[in-house]
Amino acid sequence: MSLNPWGLACAGQGCAGHACGSRAGPHIAQTYWVNGPVVVPRESRRSRRKSKRTTTLWLVSGEILITAGILLGLFWVWYLFINDWIHASSQTQASVEVSEAWEDDVFDGVVKIPHPQGLSIDPPTVEAVEAGEPFAILYVPRFGPDYQRTIAGGVDLATVLNDSRFGVGHYDESSLLGELGNFAIAGHRTSFGAAFADIAELVPGDTMYIETDAGWYSYVFRNLDYVLPTTVEVLLPVPRQPGVEPTERFLTLTSCHPRFSDAERIIAYAVYEAWYPRGNGPPADIAQVGKRTT
C-alpha cells in the first residue's frame, strides 16, 4: 500500500495523480480530491435530493395555506364589518328618504308643535302590505342617535332582511301594526346592516318608535327572552300564551343568538305607550334623527 500525498489512504490499486477510479465497495460511487479525497455514497446523494424536494413541497404548501388564510380573513372582515357598514348606511338613508316623503306629501306646510305629547288613545291600524313593500320606520334610541330602519312586509332574506333598503321585516302571521295583539319584526344581528346588532343592550324602560305616514307609535321595552328557533309562540297575539285574547299592543323584535350563530333566537318585548299624530310633529327623542326638523 502506497501513501497518498494528500494525507488520506486510497485503499486500492490503479490510483494515479489526483483521482482514484477504484471501487472500494458497492456504496462508493467515486472519489473526488478536494484537499484530499472525498467519497460520496450514491444513497446519500439520493437522500439529499429527496429531502430537498420534500422541503420545497412543504414550503410551497405553507405559502399557499398562509395566502389562503389571509384571503379568508380579509373576506370575513369585509363581510362582517365593511359590508355591514355599507348596508347600514344604505338602509338608514333609504329610511330617511321615506320619512321625508311622508313629511312632504302628507302634511306639507303644517306647523308642528315643538315638543308634542303622546296621546294615550287607540292608534290607527295599518293595513297589511305585500311582501317586500315598505310601510313603516323603526327608531330605537338605545341603538344609536341616528338609528332608523325601514320595515317591509315579510321576513324573506333576499327581498327584505338582506336588502340594502330595508333590513327589518314584519312577520305576516303576527298582528298588524296598531291593532290589539303582537306586532312582531325580525332583523339580522350580524351582516347585511345588522339592524338588531345591539338588541342585547336594551334596558327595561327604553323607548322604541315606529313611524308611518300618519304618525308615530311609541313602545316601552320590558324584557329579553332566549328561545329555540322553533319557538314560534313568541309571535302569538299574546307572546308565548296560546289561546289568550290580547288586551294590549305588543312589539316583539327577534334576531339570532348568540352573535355569529343561529342556534337560538333572542327576543325583545315591548308594550304600546302612546300615539303621536303627524300633524303634531315627531316625539322629542327622535326629532333630530335623519334630516327631520321640528
C-alpha positions as CSV (number, residue, x, y, z in Angstrom):
1,M,0.0,0.0,0.0
2,S,1.4,3.4,-1.0
3,L,1.0,6.5,1.0
4,N,-1.3,9.1,-0.7
5,P,0.5,12.5,-0.7
6,W,-2.8,14.3,0.3
7,G,-2.8,12.7,3.7
8,L,-5.6,10.1,3.3
9,A,-5.1,6.5,2.2
10,C,-6.5,5.1,-1.0
11,A,-7.4,1.5,-0.5
12,G,-7.0,0.1,-3.9
13,Q,-4.8,-0.1,-6.9
14,G,-4.7,2.0,-10.1
15,C,-4.5,5.3,-8.4
16,A,-2.8,8.0,-10.4
17,G,-2.4,11.7,-9.9
18,H,-5.3,13.3,-8.1
19,A,-8.0,10.8,-9.0
20,C,-8.8,7.3,-7.9
21,G,-11.0,5.2,-10.1
22,S,-11.1,2.2,-7.9
23,R,-14.2,0.9,-6.2
24,A,-13.8,0.0,-2.6
25,G,-17.3,-1.4,-2.2
26,P,-20.9,-1.3,-3.6
27,H,-21.8,2.0,-1.9
28,I,-18.9,4.1,-3.2
29,A,-19.6,6.0,-6.4
30,Q,-16.4,7.9,-6.9
31,T,-13.5,9.7,-5.2
32,Y,-13.0,13.4,-5.6
33,W,-9.9,15.3,-4.5
34,V,-10.5,18.4,-2.6
35,N,-7.7,18.9,-0.2
36,G,-7.9,15.2,0.0
37,P,-10.2,12.5,-1.4
38,V,-14.0,12.8,-0.6
39,V,-16.0,9.7,-1.0
40,V,-19.8,10.3,-1.8
41,P,-22.1,7.3,-1.4
42,R,-24.9,7.0,-4.0
43,E,-27.6,6.5,-1.4
44,S,-26.5,9.7,0.4
45,R,-26.9,11.8,-2.8
46,R,-30.4,10.3,-3.5
47,S,-31.4,11.1,0.1
48,R,-30.3,14.7,-0.2
49,R,-32.2,15.1,-3.4
50,K,-35.4,13.6,-1.9
51,S,-35.0,15.7,1.2
52,K,-34.7,18.9,-0.9
53,R,-37.8,18.0,-2.9
54,T,-39.8,17.4,0.3
55,T,-38.6,20.7,1.8
56,T,-39.6,22.6,-1.3
57,L,-43.0,20.9,-1.3
58,W,-43.6,21.9,2.4
59,L,-42.5,25.5,1.7
60,V,-44.9,25.8,-1.3
61,S,-47.7,24.2,0.7
62,G,-47.1,26.5,3.6
63,E,-47.1,29.6,1.4
64,I,-50.4,28.5,-0.2
65,L,-52.0,28.0,3.2
66,I,-50.8,31.3,4.5
67,T,-52.1,33.1,1.4
68,A,-55.5,31.3,1.7
69,G,-55.7,32.2,5.3
70,I,-55.0,35.9,4.7
71,L,-57.6,36.0,1.8
72,L,-60.2,34.2,4.0
73,G,-59.5,36.6,6.9
74,L,-59.9,39.6,4.5
75,F,-63.2,38.2,3.2
76,W,-64.6,37.9,6.8
77,V,-63.5,41.4,7.6
78,W,-65.3,42.7,4.5
79,Y,-68.4,40.5,5.1
80,L,-68.9,41.2,8.8
81,F,-67.7,44.8,9.1
82,I,-67.3,46.7,5.8
83,N,-70.3,45.1,4.2
84,D,-72.3,45.7,7.4
85,W,-71.3,49.4,7.3
86,I,-72.3,49.8,3.7
87,H,-75.6,48.1,4.2
88,A,-76.4,50.0,7.4
89,S,-75.6,53.4,5.7
90,S,-77.8,52.5,2.7
91,Q,-80.7,51.3,4.9
92,T,-80.5,54.4,7.0
93,Q,-80.5,56.7,4.0
94,A,-83.4,54.8,2.5
95,S,-85.5,55.2,5.6
96,V,-84.7,59.0,5.7
97,E,-86.0,59.4,2.2
98,V,-89.2,57.5,3.1
99,S,-89.8,59.7,6.2
100,E,-89.1,62.9,4.2
101,A,-91.6,61.8,1.5
102,W,-94.3,61.4,4.2
103,E,-93.5,64.8,5.6
104,D,-93.7,66.5,2.2
105,D,-96.6,64.6,0.7
106,V,-99.0,64.2,3.6
107,F,-98.6,67.3,5.8
108,D,-96.7,69.8,3.7
109,G,-96.7,73.2,5.3
110,V,-98.3,72.1,8.6
111,V,-96.9,74.0,11.7
112,K,-95.8,71.3,14.2
113,I,-95.8,71.5,18.0
114,P,-92.1,71.8,19.2
115,H,-92.4,69.1,21.9
116,P,-95.6,67.2,21.3
117,Q,-97.1,64.9,24.0
118,G,-98.1,61.4,23.1
119,L,-101.8,60.6,23.2
120,S,-102.9,57.6,25.2
121,I,-105.5,56.6,22.7
122,D,-106.1,53.8,20.3
123,P,-103.8,54.4,17.3
124,P,-104.7,53.8,13.7
125,T,-104.3,50.3,12.3
126,V,-102.0,49.9,9.3
127,E,-103.4,47.6,6.6
128,A,-101.4,44.6,5.5
129,V,-98.9,45.2,2.7
130,E,-97.4,43.0,0.0
131,A,-94.2,41.1,0.7
132,G,-91.2,43.4,0.3
133,E,-93.3,46.6,0.4
134,P,-92.1,49.3,2.9
135,F,-94.7,50.7,5.2
136,A,-93.1,51.9,8.5
137,I,-89.8,53.0,10.0
138,L,-88.3,51.8,13.3
139,Y,-86.4,54.1,15.7
140,V,-84.5,52.8,18.8
141,P,-82.5,55.5,20.5
142,R,-80.7,52.8,22.5
143,F,-79.2,51.6,19.2
144,G,-77.6,55.0,18.5
145,P,-78.7,58.6,18.0
146,D,-79.1,58.2,14.2
147,Y,-80.6,54.7,14.2
148,Q,-83.6,54.2,11.9
149,R,-84.6,51.3,9.6
150,T,-87.4,50.8,7.2
151,I,-89.8,48.0,8.0
152,A,-91.1,46.0,5.0
153,G,-93.7,43.3,4.7
154,G,-92.4,39.7,5.2
155,V,-89.2,38.3,6.5
156,D,-87.7,37.0,3.3
157,L,-83.9,37.1,3.3
158,A,-83.3,38.2,-0.3
159,T,-86.0,40.8,-0.6
160,V,-86.2,42.2,2.9
161,L,-83.7,41.3,5.6
162,N,-80.7,41.3,3.3
163,D,-81.9,44.2,1.2
164,S,-79.9,47.4,1.3
165,R,-83.2,49.4,1.5
166,F,-84.8,47.7,4.5
167,G,-83.1,45.3,7.0
168,V,-86.3,44.8,9.1
169,G,-89.3,42.7,8.2
170,H,-92.8,42.1,9.6
171,Y,-93.9,38.6,10.3
172,D,-97.1,38.2,8.3
173,E,-98.5,35.8,10.8
174,S,-98.3,38.3,13.6
175,S,-100.7,41.1,14.4
176,L,-101.0,44.3,12.2
177,L,-99.4,47.5,13.4
178,G,-101.8,49.4,15.7
179,E,-104.2,46.6,16.4
180,L,-104.5,44.7,19.7
181,G,-102.0,41.9,19.7
182,N,-98.4,41.4,18.8
183,F,-96.6,43.3,16.0
184,A,-93.5,41.1,15.5
185,I,-90.5,42.0,13.4
186,A,-87.2,40.4,12.5
187,G,-83.7,41.7,11.8
188,H,-80.1,40.5,11.5
189,R,-77.8,40.7,14.4
190,T,-74.7,40.5,12.2
191,S,-74.2,41.1,8.5
192,F,-76.3,42.9,5.9
193,G,-76.6,46.0,8.0
194,A,-77.1,44.2,11.3
195,A,-80.3,46.0,12.1
196,F,-80.6,44.4,15.5
197,A,-76.9,44.3,16.4
198,D,-77.4,45.9,19.8
199,I,-80.7,44.1,20.8
200,A,-79.0,42.6,23.8
201,E,-78.1,46.1,25.1
202,L,-81.7,47.1,25.6
203,V,-82.6,48.2,29.2
204,P,-86.1,48.0,30.7
205,G,-87.8,51.3,30.2
206,D,-86.1,52.1,26.8
207,T,-88.4,53.6,24.3
208,M,-88.9,52.5,20.7
209,Y,-90.8,54.3,18.0
210,I,-92.5,53.2,14.8
211,E,-93.3,55.8,12.2
212,T,-95.9,55.6,9.4
213,D,-97.4,58.2,7.1
214,A,-100.0,59.0,9.8
215,G,-97.6,59.5,12.8
216,W,-95.6,57.7,15.4
217,Y,-96.3,54.8,17.7
218,S,-94.2,54.6,20.9
219,Y,-93.4,51.4,22.9
220,V,-91.6,50.8,26.1
221,F,-89.2,47.9,26.3
222,R,-89.9,45.3,29.0
223,N,-87.6,42.3,28.8
224,L,-85.5,39.9,26.8
225,D,-86.1,36.2,26.2
226,Y,-84.0,33.4,24.7
227,V,-85.7,30.6,22.8
228,L,-85.0,27.9,20.2
229,P,-85.7,28.8,16.5
230,T,-88.8,26.5,16.6
231,T,-90.4,28.5,19.4
232,V,-92.9,30.3,17.1
233,E,-95.2,31.0,20.1
234,V,-93.3,34.3,20.5
235,L,-95.3,35.5,17.5
236,L,-98.8,34.8,19.1
237,P,-101.1,37.8,19.8
238,V,-100.0,37.4,23.5
239,P,-96.4,36.2,23.2
240,R,-96.0,32.5,24.4
241,Q,-99.6,32.3,25.7
242,P,-101.6,30.2,23.2
243,G,-105.4,30.9,23.2
244,V,-105.2,34.1,25.2
245,E,-107.0,37.1,23.8
246,P,-104.9,40.2,23.7
247,T,-105.8,43.3,25.7
248,E,-102.6,45.2,24.9
249,R,-100.5,46.1,21.9
250,F,-97.1,44.4,21.9
251,L,-94.0,45.0,19.8
252,T,-91.7,42.0,19.5
253,L,-88.2,42.1,18.0
254,T,-86.5,38.8,17.0
255,S,-82.9,38.1,16.0
256,C,-80.2,35.3,16.1
257,H,-78.4,34.4,19.2
258,P,-75.5,34.2,20.0
259,R,-73.7,36.5,17.6
260,F,-72.4,34.8,14.5
261,S,-74.7,31.8,15.2
262,D,-78.3,30.9,14.6
263,A,-78.5,28.2,17.3
264,E,-81.1,30.3,19.3
265,R,-83.2,33.4,19.0
266,I,-83.0,36.5,21.2
267,I,-86.4,38.1,21.7
268,A,-87.1,41.7,22.9
269,Y,-90.6,42.5,24.1
270,A,-92.1,46.0,24.4
271,V,-95.6,47.4,25.0
272,Y,-97.5,50.2,23.4
273,E,-97.4,53.5,25.2
274,A,-98.7,56.4,23.1
275,W,-99.6,57.7,19.7
276,Y,-98.1,60.9,18.1
277,P,-100.2,62.2,15.1
278,R,-98.0,63.5,12.3
279,G,-99.7,66.9,12.5
280,N,-98.1,67.5,16.0
281,G,-94.6,66.6,14.9
282,P,-92.3,63.7,16.0
283,P,-91.5,62.7,19.6
284,A,-88.7,64.7,21.1
285,D,-86.5,61.6,21.4
286,I,-86.2,61.3,17.7
287,A,-87.0,64.8,16.4
288,Q,-83.4,65.2,15.2
289,V,-82.9,61.8,13.7
290,G,-82.0,61.9,10.0
291,K,-82.9,65.2,8.3
292,R,-86.1,65.8,10.2
293,T,-86.6,69.1,12.0
294,T,-89.3,70.3,14.2
